[in-house]
Amino acid sequence: MKSFLFILALLPVTAIGAGLKVGFYNKSCPTVETLVQQAVAAAFKNNSGIAAGLIRLHFHDCFVKAVRHSSPILVVGQHVPHVDCPVSCDILNGKNNTWTFQKSESLLTCYEEIVQVRLCLRVKLNGTVNATTCLNIAQGCDGSVLIDSTANNTAEKDSIPNFPSLRGFEVIDAAKKAVEAKCPRTVSCADILAFAARDSIALTGNNLTYKVPAGRRDGRVSTKKNAEDNLPSPLSNAAELVGNFTGKGLTAEDMVVLSGAHTVGRSHCSSFTNRLYQFSNASDVDPTISAAYASLLKSICPSNSNQTFPTTTTAMDLMTPAKLDNLYYVGLANNLGLFTSDQALLTNATLKASVDAFVKSENKWKSKFAKSMVKMGNIEVLTGTQGEIRLNCRVINSGSSSAGVELGMMTGSDGVDEI
């Protein structure tokens, strides 16, 4: 019997983003950016706050990722490299750090481990599922934040950092519908979201825009735990923030620059009441927040605030809450930062130097913000034949495996059996 090889073609980190380019859809869908812009503008006309929502939606999509595993080769009927399959997949025979896959093996189910960022691939030979292996794969700007939860899986959008505050999904739905009508099965939801974030920035009244490299493909995995493990918390200190951003290939300065997006948008009370009540044994209120500002926030948010109570929200930037400008940094310098993570930018000399520079020069911040947004949009993207072009941004395509990677099996003929 011939050997059947599965090659898990996983790009090294250095290649991430290499497939993106400005004008990616110039021939295949030349009107895509106009269509997305129109959908965003229509939503903004009804509710200007949607701009901040779409910027945050893109950020929360890009910042959820798992670690790529080194490229193993799976050989049916022979020994293969150990790929950290969970214990519950014990039908596989593990010996000497290898797994032996036999053609007679039945379908394995490891879906419980999906929430542990371990994904199971179902291997088919001649149309029959014969083995399953598990590995870690990358997620980044892949539109996974748009996927709805199911009976068997709680998706990113319903995780603690995202629910109920994340919004803008209906705008992406409207843009996708318009794009599909013009260019069926061509433009990814991940790219539509990246365009929508850029268009939202342009609508915030500060003549700030940039060109978006495109060519992203849509991921097929969205889990609550991935979001909770990766998204930076508003309670983070400086070291935690820097570590989170550098782990995504961004710099400490990128972190300070992108924090400037807090100049627009609103927040639920539960994200900052830690600074207002029982802050420490020495002080009920965080002493680094303006006393007047703390008093104002207390009038809005009771001590028993949580994710869903009260439904009241407050602007993240007290001075110009609807305009993307450098007054966020001016507010920080005057103890008007809302979150612990905002105040953290002043606790490190290097980070504070960037804050001070942006207080002095709005143009400097605007220039760096555009560059950092493009850089963020390149985090762990899927390109080429990876992933898929989702037809409905809320649902992976029919027939797709929730394991969600593109694999091909080399047979004795020219045919390719797909997962």
Disulfide bonds with the S-S distance in Angstrom:
Cys29-Cys183 2.04
Cys62-Cys141 2.00
Cys89-Cys110 1.74
Cys189-Cys393 2.11
Cys269-Cys301 1.96
